[in-house]
Amino acid sequence: MKVYNVIFIFYFAFCFLFLNIWGIDAIEERIDFDFFADSETYMMLFRADLSLSELRNLNFNLLGPLSVLKLLNGNYYLVFFLNMFVFYTAFKKIISNYNINGTKFLCLLIVSPLMIGSVIGINKEIFSFLVLALLLQYNSTRKTKYLLWGVLLSFLVRWQLCVVSIIFALATMSINPFRKRRFLTLFVLIASISIIYPLNLSSFSYVDDVATLGAENATEGSGLFSVLIQIQNQIFGYVIAFIPKALFLFGGLIFRFNKVFDTSDLYNNLFVFSQSLFNMFLLYHAVRKKEWLRNDFIYFGFIYLVIFCISPIFAPRYLFPVSILFACHLSEVSKKKNYE
């Protein structure tokens, strides 16, 4: 048996015990232990027994998790088993299609502070992992079926992920004359958003509004973030705001180290803070070499950042898939260029 399979078995057992001892009680709010983001909100909406049309009117991004809960009748254990199945399936797809050290990659995944909340309760992040795996499998094999499955599943996660999926596919396809000019592609994408977004502010006002449903889990904003939003709302403002905003979302909570023992907001003060530290470690290893953008994992991660950092909501967990992509890069055995 491979080492990573042994590690996965132990991780599965640990998470199962975690679910039994703390997980269910925390999501049911019987104990104050916020290791998750929106799981309790999804359970509340599931018990409200809303129809699919009502959910669609409330927020399209709710359809995925609520559909899963309806399918599994809201059973915590079935949700957990599904999450772990998705986790392992996505993991295997990636290590089977790329020259990646499976043990190292799995260890990076399970030490990621936000992963525990992603596998315990109903959430979108674990399904984002599967979307990434399908898109990476398409990128490796060029079999259209994986792209179609990835795009279809992304609709049930977040519509923004669908946009990311399509842009990544277009940017890396062989008939794209700018396929190898990756920095230029990213700049054009950012510049285009810098024009389109300010001209359609009313249309984008609902972006990521699902984050507001979990008011008790909302992350604190800051004066800097508000300023970046104001800059972004101007023509060509996103060109200026993107890099600081991406850094702020991806690792900005490292500056809240003084609150790490404040249990009044455990999810943000401990879990998201720790994830921010981990993200900075991954980011350093992602960009420390001169030709870093030639790597598919890093390129995919930056396309994701460009699209998701448009959001006016301060929700660092939405960038969790970028952490997974950077972990892929860090786990590569061969440093050969893989963008062909």
N, C-alpha and C positions, 0 to 999 in steps of 0.2 A: 504493500500500500504506500502510495506517495505521501511525503511528509505533509503537504498542504491538505490532504484529505484527513489525516490524523488531527491536524490543527482545527480544521473545520468541524470535526465531530466534537472536539472539546468546546469549541466556541458555541456550537448548537446547544450542547448540554448546559453551558453557563447561561446562555440567553433564556433557555427554557426555565431554569431555576429563577432567573431574574424576573421573568414574567409571572411566575407563581408567587414569589415572595413580595415583590414590590410593584411589578408592572401593572397588573389589573387594578390593584387598589389605587395606584397613582392616577391612572386614566379615569377611573370612576370617581376620583377626587375624594377618596376616603382617607388618603394620606397626602401630605404636602411634599411631593417629590417630583418636580417638573423636569423630567429628563427628555421630554418630547416637545413638539411644536403644536400641531393642530389635531392630534388624535382624539382628544376629548371632545372637540368641536364636531368632528365627523361623527362620533358616536351619538352626540346629542341630536344632530340633524337626522341621523338614521332612525333614532327612536321617535322623531317627530313624524315619521312615515310620510314624507313628502313624495309627491309623484315626480317622475322624470321631467315633466314639463315645468313643474314648480321649481325644481332644482336648476333647470336650464335658465329660467327667468331670474333666479337668485344669483347664480354665477356659473358659467359654463365649466369653469375649472373644478367644480365640485362633482361633476358627473363621474369621473374616474373612481375616486375613493368611495363614494356613496354606492356606485354600482357594485363594487367589490363587496361592500358590507351587505348589500341586499342579496347578492349571490351566496354569501357565506352565512347569512342570517345573523350577522353581527357577532359571530363566535370568535372570541379572542384567540383561542388555540388554532382554529382554522386559518385565521389571519396570519398568525405567527408562522405556521407551517408553509403557507403560501409565500410569505416574505422571505423565508429562508430558502425556499425552492428557487425563487426569482434571483436571490443573491447568488446562490451557487451556479445557477444556469448562466447568469451574466458573467460571472467570474470565469467559468470554463470556456465560454465563447471567446473571451478576450485572450486567455493564455493559449488557446488552441489555434488562434489565427495570427499571433504575434510572438516574437522571440522574447518572451517575458519569463522571469523567474517567478514561478507560481507561488512558492512559499513566501518570498519577499513581498509580492503583491498582496497576498492574502493578509499578511501581518500588517501591512500599511493600511489596509481596509479596516481591519478589526480594531486597530488602535485609534482610528479616527473617532474623535469624541462624539460626533453626530450619528455614527453608525448604529449605536445601541438603540437609539430612538427610532431609527429607520427600519429595524428588523423586528422590534417588539410589537408596535401597534400599527394601525392603519395609517398610511402616509403616502406621499407622492414620490419621495426621494428614492425609495428602493426601486420603483418602476422607472424612474429616470435612469438608474443604473442599467436596467435592461435595454432601454432605448439606446443608450450609449453603446452597449455591447453589440446590438443589431447594426447600428450605423458603422461601427468599426469593422464588423464582419463584412458588411457591404464594401467598405473601403479596401479591405484585404482581398476579397474574392471577386468583387465587381459583379456579384449576382444581385439583380434588381429586386428579387423577392425579399431580401433582408432590408433594403431601403424602404420598400413598401410597408413591411411589418413595423419598422421603426417609426415611420411617419404616422401610421395608423395608431400605434400605441401612444405616441407623443400627444395626440389629441386628447387622450384620456388622462394625461398628466397635466400639462399646461400648454396652452396654445402657442406660447412663446417658444417652447421646445420644438414644436412642429416647424416654426420659422427657422430655428437653428439647424434642424435636420435638413431642410431643403437647401439652405445656404451652403452648408458643409458639402452636400452632395454636388451642388453646382460648382463650388469652388475647386473641388478635387477631381472632377470628371476629366477624362483625357481630351475631350474636344474643346475644353476651355483654354483659350490662348494665353490667359493670365494665370494658369494653374500653378506655375512655379514662381510667380511674382507675388508672393504671399503678403509681404508688407504693404505693397501697393493695394492689394485686394482688401486688406483690413482698413487701410486709410480711406479708400473709396466707400466702403461700407459705413464707416463712422461719419464721413462727410455727408453721405446721402441721408443718414438718420438725422444729422444736424440740420438738414433743411426740411425733411418731411415731418419730423416730430413737432417743431414749433408751429408749423402751419396747420397742424391737426391736433392741437392740445385737447380739445373737447372730446375727440374720438379716443384718445389715449388715457383719458381721466380714470377709466375703470381698470387700468392695467394692474394686475396683482392685488385687486381689492379683497381677494380671499384672505389676505394676511390680516386685514382689519377685523375679521370675525373672531380671531383668538386674542381679544383685547388684553387678557391677563398675561399673555405670552409675548406681547409686542415688545420689540427691542427699542431702547431709548434712542432717539435721534440726537442731533447735535447742531450747533450753529453752522458748522462747516458743511454738514450734509445739506442743510437748507439753502446755503449759498450756492452749492453745486447744482441743486435743483433749479434755482433761479437762473444760473448761467446756462444750464441745459435748455431752458425754455426759450432761449434766444436763438436766432438764426446763426448757425455755425458754432453755437455754444457747446454742443456735445463734443466737438473736437478738443475743446479746452477742458471740459469736465470729465471726460471718460477715464483717463488714467487715474487722477486722484479719487474719483468716485469708485472705480474698480478696486483700488487699494483699500479704500475705506470699508467697502462691503466685504472684501475678501479677508482682510486682517485688521480692520480698524479697532476691534474690541480688545486688542492687546494692551491698549492704553487704559483699560478698566481693571488693571490688575489689583487695584486697591479694593475692589468689590468682590474678589473671588470667593471670599468667605461670607458674603452677604446672601443668606438663604431666602431673602424676600423675593428674589428673582433668580432662582437657581439655574434655570435653563440658559439664560443669557450670561449670568455672572460666572458660571462654571463651564457649562458645556460649549456655548458659543465662544466664550473667551479662549478655552483650550483649543477649540477648532481653529480659531484665528492664529494662534501660535503655530499649530500644525500646518496651516495654510502657508504661512510665511516661510516655513522650512521647505515646503514643496515648491513654492514660487522661486526661492533662491536657487534650488537645484534645476528648476526648469529653464531659467534664463541666464545662468552663469556662463554658458558657452556662447561663442560668437555667432554660430549659425543655429541658434536654438529654434527659430521659427520654421526650420526645415523639417522638424519632427512633427508627424501627424497628430500625435496626442496633444502637444502644446498648441499647434495651430487650431485644432478643434476646440481646445479650451478657450482660446482667445476669441474665436467666433462666438462661442457661448457667452463669454463675458460682455462682448459688444452688444449683444441683443438683450441680455437680462439686466445689465446695468442701466438700461433706459428707465427701469421702474422707479417711480417716486417713493416707493415703500422701502424702508430700511429693513430688509429681510436677508441677512447673510446666508441663511440656510438654502436659499434658492441657488446659491453658487456651489453647493456641495458636489454636483457633478464635475465641476472644474477640479476639485480636489482629487476625485477619482481618476480623471484624465492625467493629471500631473503625477499621481501615484503610478499610473501605467508607465509613464516616461521614466520615472526613477527606478522601476523594476526591470527595465529592458536589459537583456543580457548583451545584445549587440548594439553598438553605438552607430551602426551603419545608417545611412539615410534611408528612410522608408516611405518617401512620398511619391515614388514612382508608381 
